[in-house]
Amino acid sequence: SHRTMSTIYRSIIMTGMVVLRFATVLAIAVWIGGLLVLGAIAAPAIFEVVALRQVPDARLLSGAIFGEVLRRFHLVSYGCAAIILVALSIRAVLGPRPRRFSTRVALTLLMLGGALYSGMVLSSRIAQVQQEIGAGIAPSSLPVGDPRRVAFGRLHGQSTLVQLVPIVGGLVLMLFELRD
């Protein structure tokens, strides 16, 4: 009967909404959790373990390892942004539209913009400075006032600061999801 079909349809939509919300929360958790783990655990661990092994050019090797980990994580963050945006859009179409929909989309785009800027612009500038310094030379081994060391330090600081955008944005998005 019509009533049974309507009930089945509503049940499917509700289940779909739960799945979409779960996908959104999971993508936010992976993104911000990954950034926190990279900064607080992975980077220090890589630099400490390589230094303890007394490997020649330990800081250079550690930087190369962490740079590759970060490059790969940028790809994960782009995927997380896509999942969040698609899930929000489908939820808006199927209804009811998520509260603060425009704010959520804008925050996700801002987070993605930060990730893209870090992953494409800052990473390539850091690589360019490293190329200017030369293969096998760690920026930290240059004299303190060396313009290449200063440029590397400034770019590294910018990269770290830019990662705060997805962390703070993700926490706000998570709060929105928890309130729904």
C-alpha positions in Angstrom: 0.0 0.0 0.0 0.9 3.6 -0.3 1.5 4.0 3.4 3.9 1.0 3.5 5.9 2.4 0.6 6.1 5.8 2.3 7.3 4.2 5.5 9.9 2.2 3.7 11.1 5.3 1.7 11.4 7.3 5.0 13.3 4.5 6.6 15.8 4.3 3.7 16.3 8.1 3.8 16.8 8.1 7.5 19.3 5.2 7.3 21.1 7.1 4.4 21.2 10.2 6.5 22.8 8.3 9.4 25.4 6.8 7.1 26.1 10.3 5.6 26.5 11.8 9.0 28.8 9.0 10.1 30.9 9.5 6.9 31.1 13.2 7.7 32.2 12.6 11.3 34.7 10.0 10.3 36.2 12.2 7.6 36.5 15.1 10.1 38.1 12.8 12.7 40.6 11.3 10.3 41.6 14.8 9.0 42.0 16.6 12.3 43.2 13.5 14.2 45.7 12.8 11.5 47.1 16.4 11.6 47.4 16.2 15.4 49.1 12.8 15.3 51.5 14.0 12.6 52.5 17.2 14.5 52.6 15.8 18.1 53.7 12.2 17.5 55.0 11.4 14.1 57.4 14.3 13.4 59.1 14.2 16.8 59.4 10.4 16.7 60.9 10.4 13.2 63.5 13.1 14.2 64.3 11.4 17.5 64.6 7.8 16.1 66.8 8.8 13.1 69.0 10.9 15.3 69.5 8.0 17.8 70.6 5.8 14.9 73.5 8.2 14.3 72.7 8.3 10.7 74.8 10.8 8.7 72.6 13.9 7.9 70.0 12.7 10.4 68.0 15.9 10.2 68.0 15.9 6.4 66.8 12.3 6.3 64.2 12.9 9.0 62.9 15.9 7.1 62.7 13.9 3.9 60.8 11.1 5.6 58.4 13.5 7.3 58.0 15.5 4.1 56.8 12.4 2.3 54.5 11.4 5.1 53.0 14.9 5.0 52.7 14.8 1.2 50.7 11.5 1.4 48.6 12.9 4.2 47.7 15.9 2.1 46.1 13.5 -0.3 44.1 12.0 2.6 43.0 15.5 3.6 41.8 16.2 0.1 39.7 13.0 0.2 38.3 13.9 3.6 37.2 17.3 2.3 35.5 15.6 -0.7 33.7 13.2 1.5 32.5 16.0 3.8 31.3 18.2 0.9 29.5 15.3 -0.9 27.9 14.1 2.3 26.7 17.6 3.2 25.3 18.1 -0.3 23.4 14.9 -0.4 22.0 15.6 3.0 20.9 19.0 1.9 19.2 17.5 -1.2 17.5 14.7 0.6 16.5 16.9 3.5 16.3 18.1 6.0 19.1 20.5 5.2 21.8 20.4 7.8 21.7 23.4 10.2 24.2 26.1 9.2 24.7 24.3 5.9 26.4 27.3 4.2 28.7 27.8 7.2 29.7 24.1 7.1 30.4 24.2 3.4 32.4 27.4 3.8 34.4 26.0 6.7 35.2 22.8 4.7 36.3 24.8 1.7 38.5 27.0 4.0 40.0 23.8 5.5 40.5 22.4 2.0 42.1 25.7 0.9 44.5 25.5 3.8 45.4 21.9 2.9 45.9 22.8 -0.8 48.0 25.8 0.1 50.2 23.8 2.4 50.4 20.8 0.1 50.9 22.6 -3.2 52.3 26.1 -2.6 54.3 25.9 0.6 55.6 22.4 0.0 56.9 23.4 -3.5 58.5 26.5 -2.0 60.1 24.4 0.7 61.4 22.0 -2.0 62.7 25.0 -4.0 64.6 26.4 -1.0 66.0 22.9 -0.3 67.2 22.7 -3.9 68.9 26.1 -3.6 70.7 24.8 -0.4 71.8 21.7 -2.2 71.5 18.0 -1.9 72.8 16.5 1.3 72.8 19.8 3.3 70.2 20.2 6.1 68.9 23.8 6.4 69.7 23.7 10.1 73.4 23.1 9.3 73.6 26.5 7.6 74.7 29.6 9.5 71.9 31.2 11.6 71.7 34.3 9.4 71.9 32.5 6.0 69.0 33.7 3.9 68.2 30.1 2.8 68.0 28.9 6.4 65.8 31.9 7.2 63.5 31.3 4.2 63.2 27.6 5.1 62.4 28.4 8.7 59.8 31.0 7.7 58.1 28.5 5.3 58.2 25.7 7.9 56.5 28.1 10.3 53.9 29.1 7.8 53.2 25.4 7.0 52.8 24.6 10.7 50.5 27.7 11.2 48.4 26.8 8.1 47.7 23.4 9.6 45.8 25.1 12.4 43.1 26.1 9.8 41.8 22.5 9.3 42.3 21.6 12.9 40.2 24.5 14.2 37.7 24.3 11.3 37.4 20.5 11.9 36.7 21.0 15.6 33.9 23.5 14.7 32.4 21.1 12.1 32.5 18.3 14.7 30.7 20.5 17.1 28.0 21.2 14.5 27.7 17.5 13.8 27.4 16.6 17.5 24.7 19.2 18.0 22.5 17.8 15.1 
